């Protein structure tokens, strides 16, 4: 899913994202606001993953 589509559907996707990455808080999701790079960064920060790992997870989740 590209960043524009993700941002446009963010309100619908937030719950799904929080189920997958439960360490992300509502505040985190508000900051992310549908931006793929922000989501990848927060996953890195909260889960201690490399950028490549986080990007792969995000890409696989939104396929």
Secondary structure, 3 states (H helix, E strand, C coil): CCHHHHHHCHHHHHHHHHHHCCCCCHHHHHHHCCCHHHHHHHHHHHHCCCHHHHHHHHHHHCC
